[in-house]
């Protein structure tokens, strides 16, 4: 029994030794690729899955205007209603259509309201004294557009800017007594110098022995100082904007503080109630500038930002956001997209001075 036990123990020892030798001599193979793959899978699980980026949303640009009356072949020229002179626009929902010598009233719907009798000496305007549309021979009654003959007219008033005495650097009222102007903070002025009247000149318009002559054109004068000068013509204040013509023949636009809104590089429009039409730009209407440049027309706001391109063959001032424009297809009406507010702290005297009138 002892011999068998010893033999069994010997056999077990031999088996143990052989097992140890085998474990030491046989290399252990590790599948590195599988391990890396597992690690990568774990990492991928912790990261957001890749997705195809959605295209960036870019809204369509908002159109600057929309057509409320598509262009149609209207023969003739459409002009706004002016108040006494082409310097002021009379806000009304119709315009004048002049075709083949006949003048009519046309609405923004394109419908002719009435035809006006011809009076060759004066065009129709809005007269602030008569308080109606008239040419001082006939008058138009609103809102039915009936025409009646009135058989006579009256004189009108003109504009006269304040006089800037270049020698004294003071401001002079253009009245008959040429007295120093007071309580005026800003004005369109005529840079002038004083001269003595001859005996034959005395007793005329001025009730003085002297007068002033323009020697330096027109300028913007604010609080005792000239802030802009070098202009040979001006348009009165409208919506806080003054139009002035440079000696290069082009018009620019300035605010009531004398800051340039748009430089002097724009053309005028030939519109006037005079027998000999003069070339002026349209006044600002509802804070919008109607611009003419090299035969093409566009609109800009009171800050000089362009509302449209120079894409129209003709364009007229804005009334309640609508305006007549002309394209190759004819005359139509657009409605501009803009936010208009006229904020002004100017006094009545300020506004009068900017208009070239004395209160």
Buried (B, 14 or more C-beta within 10 A) or exposed (E): EEEEEEEEEEEEEEEEEEEEEEEEEEEEEEEEEEEEEEEEEEEEEEEEEEEEEEEEEEEEEEEBBEEBBEBEEBEBBBBBBBBBBBBBBBBBBBBBBBBEEEBBBBBBEBEBBEBBEEBEEBBBBBBEEBEBBBBBBBBBEEEEBEBEEEEEBEEEEEBEBBBBBBEEEEBBBBEEEBEEBEEBBBBBBBBBBBEEBEEEBBEEEBEBEEBBEBEBBBBBBBEEEBBBBBBBBBBBBBBBBBBBBBEEEBBBBBBBEBEEBBEBEBBBBEBBBEEEEEBBBBBBBBBBBBBBEEEBBBBBBBEBEBBBEBEBBBBBBBBEBBBBBBEEEEBBBBBBEBEBEEEEEBBEBBBBBBBBBBE
